[in-house]
Amino acid sequence: MAERPSENDGSGGAASLAALSDLDALRDYIGDCHRCPLGDTRTTLVFGVGDPTARLMFVGEAPGRNEDLKGEPFVGAAGTLLDELLASIGLVRSEVYIANVLKCRPPGNRDPLSDEMASCTPFLAQQVRLIDPTVIATLGNWATKYMLGTERGITGLRGRLFRVNGRQIVPIFHPAAALYDRTKRDVLFEDFRRLRSVLDGSLESAEARLPSAHVPGSWRMQTSGEAADTEHDADTTAADADAGQQTLF
């Protein structure tokens, strides 16, 4: 089961976050973040970039070395490939929004730790709320596990379409995977063509047949009255997501 973040970010809690009205206010709220130890080892906090009202949002894992230096997600070789993938479906970066599960680089590009996820993912949840995309493409294992509240890896989930909180979730390999395994390059371009179909609504009739899974407690925006149900939702999400999958493409 994917780790669920704390409702409280350590500097005012969920209520203060939910009162924020735009991305600039959220960036100011985060500030020079040291809510977890990554704040002491990073060079630059990488907030996110793109259209603040985008229909399509990409969520990756965490900044790498180049992102840490520049302060922008998906630069370097993986970013160049992402630009090619976007161009292949008639899009550019300024038309989408790109963020990560973590906003600071883990040392050595290691996997995120549970306390880092707990500190940082409330900010990603607010980015989703404020941008309000209709489609979210999760890039790689950690983004997919978090957004779907499952421990299943990306290999078993790509090529499928999910609906969470009224949004369509499309799991896709991380572009960096194609840099180490050239066989994934063609798969990425294929998945982006499918992503274009989701954006265009051509998969709407097929998607409507997909059973609804429980909304993952990991990023659902709760009201006070929902809190009692969260543990049940989190415990059942992975099983329900498995049961609710269909290969749509």
N, C-alpha and C positions, 0 to 999 in steps of 0.2 A: 504493500500500500504506500502510495506517495505520501511523504511527510506533509502534514497540514501546518501552515504557519500560525503563529499567535495572532489573535485579534488585536493585540496592543503592540505598537511599534516601539514603545519605550519612550515616546516623547509627545504624549497627548492622546494616543489610542485611536481606535477605529472611528469614534464619533468625530474627532477633529479632522481625520482624513476625509470622511464622507462629506464634510462641509466645504471642501475645496471645490472651486468652480471651474478651474482650467488647469492646463498642464504647467503653465508658468508658476502658478500658485503651488502646485505639487512639487515642482523643482525647488522652489524656495523653501518649502516645508522640509524637504529632505536635507537641504543644506550641505555642509561639509561632513557627510555622514560618517560616524564611528559607532554605529549601533551594533556592529559585529567586528571581529578582528581584521576583516579585509580592508577596513578603512585605514589601517595602519601600514598596509603593505602595497596598496594600489598607488598608481601615479595620478590617475584622473578618474573621477566618477563618470560612468557612461550612462546617461539618463535615457536617451532614445532620440530618434530623429524622424522627420517626415511630416505628412499632412495631419494636423490635429483633428480633422474630421474624416479621416480616411475610411472607406468601406472595407478595405483589406488591411489587416495588421499582421505582421510577422513577429513571432516570439522565438528567440534563440536561447542559448544556454547562459553564457557569460562572456564578458569581454576577454579577448586574447591580448597578446603583447602589443600588436599594432593599435587595437582599439583603446587599450590602456594609455598609450602614448598620445593618441589623437583626441580621445574623448568622444568618439563616434562609433556606433555599432557597425560591424561588418565592413571593415576596410581590409586592405591587404588582398591576398590571393582569394580567400573565401568571399570577400566583398566584391571582387571583380567578377567572380562566377555568378554571384547573386545578381549583379547588374545585367549579365548576359541572360540569365533566366527570366528576369523581369522584362527585358527587351523582347524576348521570344514570345511573350504574350501581350505585347503592346503597352507595357508600363515602364515608368521610371521611378526612382526613389521618391521624388517629390509627391507622387500620387498615392503612396502607401505610408504606413507608419512601421518603424522597426524598433524593437526593444528586446531586452533579455530578461531571463528569470532573475539573474543577479546583475547588479549595476557596477560591481567592482570585480577586478580580475582575481581569481584564485591563484595563489602562487604556483608556478609551473603548469598552469592550465589544468590543474587537477579538477576532479568532480566537485560540485557544490556539497557542502556539509549541511546537516539538518538545521543547525542554529543559524547559518547564513541564509538558508531558504526562509526560515521563520522570520528573520529580521527584514528581508528584502521583498518577499513576494506580496505583502500588503500594498506596496507601492505599484507593482505591476498590476494588481487587481484594480487599483484606482486609475491607472492609465487606461485599462480596458473600459472602465466605467465612463471616463471623460471623453475618450475617443469614440466610443460606442460603435465599433466596427460590426458589420454584418457577417464577415468571414475572418477567421483567425487561422493562419497557417503556422503550425508548430514545427520548428526546425530542429530535429534531433530528439534524442532520448529524454533529456531533462525537461525541456519545454512541453513535450507531449505528455509525459508522466504527470507533470504538475497540472496542466490544463484539463486533462481527463481524469485526474485523481486515480491513476492506476500504476501498477508496477510493471505492466507489459512494456516491452521495448518497441522502438520505432519500426523494426523490421516486420513485426507482426501486426502493426497498426496502419502503416502507410497503405494507400490505395483504398482507404475507407473514409466515410464521411460521418461525422457525429454532430449532434445538436446539443448545445449546453447553454442554458440561460437564453434561449432564443437565438443563439449565434451558431453558425456552422463552423465546425472545427475540422481542419484538414491536416493530418499529420504527414510530414514530408522529411526525407533525409536532410541532415545539415549539409550545406554546401561543402564544408570542409571534408566531409566523408569522401567526396569525389576527388579530392586532391590526393588522397592516400589509396583509393580504390577506383581506378578509372572506369570500371564496369558500372559504377553508380552514376556516372555522368548522364548516360542516356536515360536512366531511371528518373533522375531529377528533371530533365526536360519533359519527360512523359508526365510526371506528376504536376508540373507547372501547367501543362496543357489541360490537365484535368481541373486544376485550380481555376483556370480561366473559364471552364465550363460551369463551375460552381458560381463564380462571379456573374456570369451571363444568365444564370438561372436555368440553363438547359438540363440540369440534373434535379430540378425541383420536384418533378413527379416521382422520380426514384427515391429522392431523399425523404419524401413524405411517407414512404413505407417503412422507414427506419424507426424501430421502437425507441421511445425516449428512455434514456438512462437517467439514473439519479444525478442531480447536479453535484459535482464534486465539492465537498466542504472546503477544499483547498483554496478556492478563489471566489466562491459565491459571496455576493454582497448581502450580508445578513441584516435583518431587522431584529430588534430585541425579542420579538415573539418567535423567531425561528431558532433561537439558540439551542433550545432543548432537543431539536431534531438533528443537530449537526453530527453528533457522534454516530447516530444510526446511518445517516447519509454517507459519512466517510467510510464506515465499515462495509457498506454494501456497494459502493461505487464501482470497484474493480469488477466484481462479479456481474453487476448489471451492465457495465460497459461491454464486457465480453459477450453477454447474451444479446446485447443490442446492436452488435456489429453486422453490417452487410457489406459485401464487396460491391461497390456501386459503379466502378469504372471499368 
